[in-house]
Amino acid sequence: MDMKMCATSDVARQWESIDWNKADRYVKNLKCVL
């Protein structure tokens, strides 16, 4: 598998589109479980 640097821009775009409220809730749930 050949990893290209241009792929990082796609990842950044995915992060920008994340619903941060859901992400925050998910992280809090993980902390409660651990």
Rosetta constraint file for C-alpha pairs under 8 A:
AtomPair CA 3 CA 7 HARMONIC 7.56 0.50
AtomPair CA 4 CA 8 HARMONIC 7.92 0.50
AtomPair CA 5 CA 9 HARMONIC 7.97 0.50
AtomPair CA 6 CA 10 HARMONIC 7.41 0.50
AtomPair CA 7 CA 11 HARMONIC 6.55 0.50
AtomPair CA 8 CA 12 HARMONIC 6.14 0.50
AtomPair CA 9 CA 13 HARMONIC 6.19 0.50
AtomPair CA 10 CA 14 HARMONIC 6.29 0.50
AtomPair CA 11 CA 15 HARMONIC 6.28 0.50
AtomPair CA 12 CA 16 HARMONIC 6.26 0.50
AtomPair CA 13 CA 17 HARMONIC 6.41 0.50
AtomPair CA 14 CA 18 HARMONIC 6.46 0.50
AtomPair CA 18 CA 23 HARMONIC 7.42 0.50
AtomPair CA 19 CA 23 HARMONIC 6.34 0.50
AtomPair CA 20 CA 24 HARMONIC 5.93 0.50
AtomPair CA 21 CA 25 HARMONIC 6.23 0.50
AtomPair CA 22 CA 26 HARMONIC 6.04 0.50
AtomPair CA 23 CA 27 HARMONIC 6.20 0.50
AtomPair CA 24 CA 28 HARMONIC 6.28 0.50
AtomPair CA 25 CA 29 HARMONIC 6.18 0.50
AtomPair CA 26 CA 30 HARMONIC 6.25 0.50
AtomPair CA 27 CA 31 HARMONIC 6.28 0.50
AtomPair CA 28 CA 32 HARMONIC 6.32 0.50
AtomPair CA 29 CA 33 HARMONIC 6.34 0.50
AtomPair CA 30 CA 34 HARMONIC 6.22 0.50
